[in-house]
Each structure stands twice: as structure tokens, then as C-alpha cells.
Amino acid sequence: MILILTEKVNGELEMLKRHLLILKQVVENEPIGILKLAEETKIPSHKVRYSLRVLEQEGLIKASAPGAVTTDVTRSFLKDLDGMIESLAKSAEDLKNIKIAR
């Protein structure tokens, strides 16, 4: 049974995963357009468009005539990414330590 308590977090993690998959494709194949991103990732183009918008708002990519490209911010973000993911994983692991009598 999935409760609203966990459903929201799960949805956010899925969205983060999608954003990172899109960013990975931009880093590896820049410049790259929406249709190619959708084809490569098997993510619907409307979701690709949303992820691109989020990544652009974060300063990680920018639009160009031939497609999305990385920015100066991208490299430092990628350098810190493993640490950020480790922190999320530790937070999830800490949830296991909350023992509630059943």
C-alpha cells in the first residue's frame, strides 16, 4: 500500500531520475534537440520539454539553435552530484532505522 506520505517522495525521485537522464544525454551529445532526447531516452517529448525547462532554470543547460547545450555551471554540478546522491541515499537508509512496533 502506497500512502500519500511516500508517494510524493517517490514521484520526486522519479522526476529527478528523468532530469538526470536528460542531462546525461545533453552532456554526452550536445547540442541535442527534444525529439532526439525523447528517442534516445524513451521519455515522452512533453516530459523531456519539462525536464529541459527545469535544467535550464537551474542553469545546467541552455537553449541553442541546434539544441540544448551545457553551461559553465554543469561541470561543477556534476563534480558534486555523487555527494548529493549519497546524501539522498543516506536519508533513505536512515528511514530504515525508524522502528515502529507492529
ZAZAPA-744478 format. One record per atom (N, C-alpha, C, O): residue in one letter; x, y, z. Coordinates in steps of 0.02 Angstrom, whole numbers, m for minus. Layout:
# ZAZAPA-744478
ATOM  type       u       v       w
ATOM     a       X       Y       Z
...
***
This chain:
# ZAZAPA-744478
ATOM  type       u       v       w
ATOM     m      42     m59       0
ATOM     m       0       0       0
ATOM     m      44      62       0
ATOM     m      85      71      45
ATOM     i      36     104     m49
ATOM     i      74     167     m53
ATOM     i      31     223     m26
ATOM     i     m25     234     m50
ATOM     l      57     257      23
ATOM     l      21     313      52
ATOM     l      45     379      22
ATOM     l      98     382      m9
ATOM     i       5     430      31
ATOM     i      24     496       8
ATOM     i      92     516      38
ATOM     i     132     551       7
ATOM     l     104     492     100
ATOM     l     168     507     134
ATOM     l     228     488      91
ATOM     l     275     527      84
ATOM     t     226     430      61
ATOM     t     283     406      22
ATOM     t     275     418     m53
ATOM     t     324     422     m89
ATOM     e     213     424     m75
ATOM     e     200     433    m147
ATOM     e     233     497    m174
ATOM     e     262     496    m228
ATOM     k     230     551    m136
ATOM     k     259     614    m159
ATOM     k     335     609    m165
ATOM     k     363     633    m214
ATOM     v     367     579    m116
ATOM     v     440     571    m118
ATOM     v     459     527    m177
ATOM     v     507     542    m213
ATOM     n     423     472    m187
ATOM     n     437     428    m243
ATOM     n     430     464    m309
ATOM     n     471     455    m354
ATOM     g     378     505    m316
ATOM     g     369     543    m377
ATOM     g     426     593    m389
ATOM     g     448     601    m446
ATOM     e     449     624    m336
ATOM     e     504     672    m342
ATOM     e     569     636    m363
ATOM     e     607     662    m403
ATOM     l     580     577    m336
ATOM     l     640     538    m354
ATOM     l     637     516    m427
ATOM     l     687     518    m462
ATOM     e     578     497    m450
ATOM     e     570     478    m520
ATOM     e     584     538    m566
ATOM     e     615     531    m618
ATOM     m     559     596    m546
ATOM     m     571     656    m585
ATOM     m     645     675    m586
ATOM     m     672     694    m638
ATOM     l     678     669    m529
ATOM     l     750     682    m525
ATOM     l     788     635    m572
ATOM     l     833     655    m608
ATOM     k     768     572    m570
ATOM     k     800     523    m615
ATOM     k     792     544    m688
ATOM     k     840     541    m727
ATOM     r     732     566    m706
ATOM     r     719     588    m775
ATOM     r     762     648    m792
ATOM     r     792     650    m846
ATOM     h     765     697    m748
ATOM     h     806     757    m760
ATOM     h     879     737    m771
ATOM     h     912     763    m816
ATOM     l     904     691    m729
ATOM     l     974     670    m736
ATOM     l     986     631    m800
ATOM     l    1039     638    m830
ATOM     l     938     590    m821
ATOM     l     945     554    m885
ATOM     l     948     603    m944
ATOM     l     987     594    m990
ATOM     i     907     655    m941
ATOM     i     907     706    m993
ATOM     i     973     744    m992
ATOM     i    1004     755   m1044
ATOM     l     996     763    m932
ATOM     l    1060     799    m926
ATOM     l    1117     756    m953
ATOM     l    1161     782    m987
ATOM     k    1116     692    m937
ATOM     k    1168     646    m962
ATOM     k    1171     647   m1038
ATOM     k    1226     650   m1067
ATOM     q    1113     645   m1070
ATOM     q    1112     646   m1143
ATOM     q    1138     713   m1170
ATOM     q    1173     714   m1221
ATOM     v    1121     768   m1137
ATOM     v    1145     833   m1160
ATOM     v    1221     835   m1154
ATOM     v    1255     857   m1200
ATOM     v    1247     813   m1097
ATOM     v    1319     814   m1086
ATOM     v    1355     771   m1139
ATOM     v    1406     792   m1166
ATOM     e    1328     713   m1153
ATOM     e    1361     666   m1199
ATOM     e    1349     681   m1273
ATOM     e    1388     659   m1315
ATOM     n    1296     718   m1289
ATOM     n    1277     726   m1360
ATOM     n    1261     798   m1380
ATOM     n    1228     809   m1430
ATOM     e    1285     846   m1341
ATOM     e    1266     916   m1357
ATOM     e    1293     938   m1424
ATOM     e    1348     917   m1443
ATOM     p    1258     980   m1459
ATOM     p    1189    1002   m1447
ATOM     p    1141     946   m1465
ATOM     p    1153     907   m1511
ATOM     i    1086     944   m1429
ATOM     i    1036     892   m1441
ATOM     i     966     921   m1432
ATOM     i     953     959   m1385
ATOM     g     921     903   m1477
ATOM     g     853     930   m1476
ATOM     g     804     884   m1440
ATOM     g     821     828   m1421
ATOM     i     744     909   m1432
ATOM     i     692     874   m1395
ATOM     i     675     806   m1426
ATOM     i     670     756   m1391
ATOM     l     667     804   m1491
ATOM     l     648     741   m1524
ATOM     l     702     688   m1516
ATOM     l     686     630   m1503
ATOM     k     764     708   m1524
ATOM     k     819     660   m1516
ATOM     k     824     637   m1443
ATOM     k     836     578   m1430
ATOM     l     814     683   m1396
ATOM     l     815     664   m1325
ATOM     l     759     614   m1310
ATOM     l     771     565   m1275
ATOM     a     700     627   m1336
ATOM     a     644     582   m1325
ATOM     a     659     513   m1355
ATOM     a     643     461   m1324
ATOM     e     687     512   m1413
ATOM     e     704     450   m1447
ATOM     e     758     411   m1408
ATOM     e     751     351   m1397
ATOM     e     810     445   m1387
ATOM     e     866     413   m1352
ATOM     e     847     388   m1282
ATOM     e     871     336   m1260
ATOM     t     804     425   m1247
ATOM     t     787     408   m1178
ATOM     t     722     369   m1171
ATOM     t     707     342   m1118
ATOM     k     683     365   m1225
ATOM     k     616     334   m1223
ATOM     k     570     370   m1175
ATOM     k     524     340   m1147
ATOM     i     582     435   m1165
ATOM     i     540     477   m1123
ATOM     i     496     519   m1170
ATOM     i     522     547   m1218
ATOM     p     431     524   m1156
ATOM     p     388     564   m1199
ATOM     p     412     636   m1206
ATOM     p     438     665   m1158
ATOM     s     403     665   m1265
ATOM     s     431     732   m1278
ATOM     s     404     785   m1231
ATOM     s     441     832   m1215
ATOM     h     342     780   m1207
ATOM     h     316     831   m1161
ATOM     h     353     828   m1094
ATOM     h     363     879   m1061
ATOM     k     374     769   m1073
ATOM     k     413     762   m1012
ATOM     k     485     785   m1023
ATOM     k     516     815    m978
ATOM     v     512     771   m1082
ATOM     v     579     796   m1099
ATOM     v     579     872   m1097
ATOM     v     625     903   m1069
ATOM     r     528     902   m1126
ATOM     r     523     975   m1128
ATOM     r     522    1004   m1057
ATOM     r     555    1053   m1043
ATOM     y     484     973   m1012
ATOM     y     480     995    m943
ATOM     y     549     989    m909
ATOM     y     571    1035    m875
ATOM     s     582     932    m919
ATOM     s     648     922    m889
ATOM     s     698     973    m915
ATOM     s     739    1000    m877
ATOM     l     695     987    m979
ATOM     l     740    1038   m1008
ATOM     l     727    1106    m976
ATOM     l     774    1143    m961
ATOM     r     664    1122    m965
ATOM     r     647    1186    m933
ATOM     r     676    1190    m863
ATOM     r     704    1241    m843
ATOM     v     668    1136    m824
ATOM     v     695    1134    m756
ATOM     v     771    1140    m757
ATOM     v     800    1178    m718
ATOM     l     804    1102    m801
ATOM     l     877    1104    m805
ATOM     l     901    1174    m826
ATOM     l     953    1197    m804
ATOM     e     863    1206    m870
ATOM     e     881    1274    m891
ATOM     e     872    1323    m834
ATOM     e     914    1367    m824
ATOM     q     818    1317    m796
ATOM     q     807    1361    m738
ATOM     q     862    1353    m686
ATOM     q     880    1401    m652
ATOM     e     889    1293    m680
ATOM     e     944    1279    m633
ATOM     e    1012    1303    m661
ATOM     e    1062    1303    m625
ATOM     g    1012    1324    m724
ATOM     g    1074    1348    m754
ATOM     g    1119    1293    m780
ATOM     g    1177    1306    m797
ATOM     l    1094    1232    m783
ATOM     l    1136    1175    m803
ATOM     l    1140    1166    m878
ATOM     l    1187    1136    m904
ATOM     i    1091    1192    m914
ATOM     i    1091    1190    m987
ATOM     i    1065    1257   m1013
ATOM     i    1037    1297    m975
ATOM     k    1074    1267   m1077
ATOM     k    1044    1325   m1109
ATOM     k    1023    1304   m1179
ATOM     k    1050    1257   m1209
ATOM     a     974    1340   m1205
ATOM     a     949    1326   m1272
ATOM     a     995    1357   m1323
ATOM     a    1023    1411   m1312
ATOM     s    1003    1322   m1379
ATOM     s    1040    1350   m1436
ATOM     s    1001    1329   m1498
ATOM     s     958    1285   m1495
ATOM     a    1016    1360   m1554
ATOM     a     979    1344   m1616
ATOM     a     981    1270   m1632
ATOM     a     929    1242   m1650
ATOM     p    1039    1236   m1626
ATOM     p    1039    1164   m1642
ATOM     p    1013    1119   m1586
ATOM     p    1003    1059   m1597
ATOM     g    1003    1146   m1526
ATOM     g     978    1105   m1470
ATOM     g    1009    1125   m1404
ATOM     g    1048    1173   m1400
ATOM     a     992    1088   m1352
ATOM     a    1017    1102   m1285
ATOM     a    1092    1090   m1279
ATOM     a    1119    1042   m1307
ATOM     v    1125    1135   m1242
ATOM     v    1197    1128   m1229
ATOM     v    1210    1141   m1155
ATOM     v    1169    1172   m1120
ATOM     t    1267    1116   m1130
ATOM     t    1285    1127   m1061
ATOM     t    1309    1198   m1050
ATOM     t    1321    1235   m1098
ATOM     t    1317    1217    m986
ATOM     t    1340    1284    m968
ATOM     t    1402    1277    m924
ATOM     t    1425    1221    m910
ATOM     d    1429    1333    m903
ATOM     d    1487    1332    m858
ATOM     d    1469    1301    m790
ATOM     d    1513    1275    m756
ATOM     v    1406    1304    m771
ATOM     v    1383    1277    m707
ATOM     v    1382    1200    m708
ATOM     v    1389    1169    m656
ATOM     t    1373    1171    m766
ATOM     t    1363    1099    m772
ATOM     t    1421    1059    m741
ATOM     t    1409    1012    m703
ATOM     r    1482    1078    m757
ATOM     r    1540    1039    m734
ATOM     r    1544    1037    m657
ATOM     r    1556     984    m629
ATOM     s    1534    1094    m624
ATOM     s    1538    1094    m551
ATOM     s    1480    1055    m520
ATOM     s    1489    1021    m470
ATOM     f    1421    1058    m552
ATOM     f    1364    1019    m528
ATOM     f    1381     944    m533
ATOM     f    1368     907    m486
ATOM     l    1408     923    m589
ATOM     l    1424     852    m599
ATOM     l    1477     829    m550
ATOM     l    1477     772    m527
ATOM     k    1523     874    m533
ATOM     k    1575     858    m484
ATOM     k    1544     843    m416
ATOM     k    1568     799    m380
ATOM     d    1492     879    m398
ATOM     d    1460     871    m333
ATOM     d    1402     821    m333
ATOM     d    1376     805    m280
ATOM     l    1383     796    m392
ATOM     l    1324     754    m398
ATOM     l    1328     690    m357
ATOM     l    1280     672    m323
ATOM     d    1385     655    m358
ATOM     d    1390     593    m320
ATOM     d    1378     605    m246
ATOM     d    1345     565    m213
ATOM     g    1405     659    m220
ATOM     g    1395     675    m150
ATOM     g    1322     690    m134
ATOM     g    1296     669     m82
ATOM     m    1289     724    m180
ATOM     m    1217     739    m170
ATOM     m    1176     675    m170
ATOM     m    1130     668    m130
ATOM     i    1192     629    m215
ATOM     i    1156     566    m219
ATOM     i    1170     524    m157
ATOM     i    1124     492    m131
ATOM     e    1232     523    m134
ATOM     e    1249     487     m72
ATOM     e    1209     514     m14
ATOM     e    1186     476      28
ATOM     s    1200     579     m11
ATOM     s    1162     610      43
ATOM     s    1089     588      40
ATOM     s    1059     573      92
ATOM     l    1061     586     m20
ATOM     l     992     562     m28
ATOM     l     986     488      m7
ATOM     l     938     468      26
ATOM     a    1036     448     m27
ATOM     a    1035     377     m10
ATOM     a    1040     368      65
ATOM     a    1008     324      93
ATOM     k    1081     408      99
ATOM     k    1088     403     171
ATOM     k    1022     422     205
ATOM     k    1002     390     253
ATOM     s     990     474     180
ATOM     s     925     493     208
ATOM     s     875     436     202
ATOM     s     837     422     248
ATOM     a     874     403     144
ATOM     a     829     346     134
ATOM     a     849     288     180
ATOM     a     805     255     208
ATOM     e     912     277     188
ATOM     e     937     223     232
ATOM     e     917     238     305
ATOM     e     899     192     342
ATOM     d     921     301     325
ATOM     d     902     320     393
ATOM     d     829     304     408
ATOM     d     811     290     465
ATOM     l     787     304     357
ATOM     l     716     287     366
ATOM     l     708     215     391
ATOM     l     662     200     429
ATOM     k     753     171     369
ATOM     k     750     102     390
ATOM     k     762      94     465
ATOM     k     739      46     496
ATOM     n     798     142     494
ATOM     n     816     138     565
ATOM     n     760     162     611
ATOM     n     766     158     672
ATOM     i     706     186     582
ATOM     i     649     207     623
ATOM     i     605     145     632
ATOM     i     568     125     587
ATOM     k     611     115     690
ATOM     k     574      54     705
ATOM     k     508      71     740
ATOM     k     508     103     793
ATOM     i     454      50     710
ATOM     i     388      62     738
ATOM     i     357      m6     753
ATOM     i     353     m49     710
ATOM     a     334     m15     814
ATOM     a     304     m78     834
ATOM     a     244     m94     790
ATOM     a     204     m50     773
ATOM     r     239    m157     773
ATOM     r     183    m178     729
ATOM     r     138    m225     765
ATOM     r      89    m249     737
***
